[in-house]
């Protein structure tokens, strides 16, 4: 019985030392990666999430803010890039339809800005 007690005590002490070392002595420092360093599959997933929100609320201004928060360049170019990737990778038809609708909404706003009304 004493052997089991000593064994469990050693395990608990070892675990406590590991936690103390990891949290107090040598904790990991968080690293913020630049958005442009994201892989294309992560960019595609992010744009798909934005497209799903846009599909629900139709708020193009908020959608553009979400896409420009990535700081990856033009939202229209980003959406075009991820649509090509999604089609190549065989994303579901419903997801592609939402991304195309997002692209059309962005293109409409971009055209309105580029062509001032007379």
N, C-alpha and C positions, 0 to 999 in steps of 0.2 A: 504494500500500500504506500509506503514511504517513497518507493522508487517512482511510482506514478505521480505522486505529489511533486517531487523534485523535477520530474520531466516536464510537467505542466507549468511549473513555476519558471523553469528555464525558457520554455517557449514564450510565455507571457512577458518575461523580462527582455527577451530578444526582440519581440514585436514592439515593446515600448521603446527600446533603444533605436530601432529602425525608424519609428514614427518621430521620435525626438530629433534624430539626425536629419530626416527629410523636411521637417517643419521648421526647426529652429536653427540648426547648424548650417545646412546647405540647401536652402529651398530653391526651387526652380524659379527663374525670372520669366514672366510672361513675355512673349515676343509677338509684336503686331506685324503681320505680313502685309505687304502692300496689296491692294485689291487686284492690280494688274498681274500679280504673280499667281493668281488663282488658275488652276487647270481649267480647261474648256468645259469639262463635265460639271465642275462646281459652278462655273458661270451659267451654264445652261440650266442647272437646277434652280439657281437664284432667279434667273429671268422667268422660268416657269412659275415659280411662286409669285412673282410680281404679276405675271399674266393672269394667274388665277384670281388674285385680288382685284385686278382691273376688270376681269370678267364679272365679278360680283358687284363692284361699286361703280365702275365706269368713270372714275375720277382720273382723268389723264394728267392733270397737274401733279397730283400726289404720286402717280405712277412714274412720271418723269423725274420727280425728286428722288424716288427710290432708286431709279437706274443711275442718275447722276451721282448719287452718294457713293457708288462704287468707284467713281473717278477713273473710269476705263476709257473715256472718250465719248464719242457721239452715241447716244442711246440707240439711234436707228442702226448704226453700224454694228453695235453690240448685239442687237436683236437679230439682225441679218446673219451674223456669224453663228450665233447659237442655234438658229433655225436650221442652218445648213448642217451643223453637227447633229442636231436632234433627228433630222431626216435620215442622215447617214447611219446613225446608231439605232434607228428603228423605234423611236419613241411612239407612244400610243397616239392614235389619230386625234382623240379628244385634246390631248396636250398640245399637239401641233396646231390644231384649230385655234386654241386659246393664244398661242404664241403669234400666229398669223394675225389674229384680231388685234393683239397688242401692237404688232408692227404697223398695221393699217391705221390705228389710232395715232401712233407717233408720227407716221408719215403725213397724216391729215394736219396735225398741229404744225409740223415742220413746214409744210407747203403754205399754210396760212401765215406763218411768220415771214417766209421768204417772199411772198407776193402781197405787198401792202395794198389795201383796198384804196381805190381812187375816188 
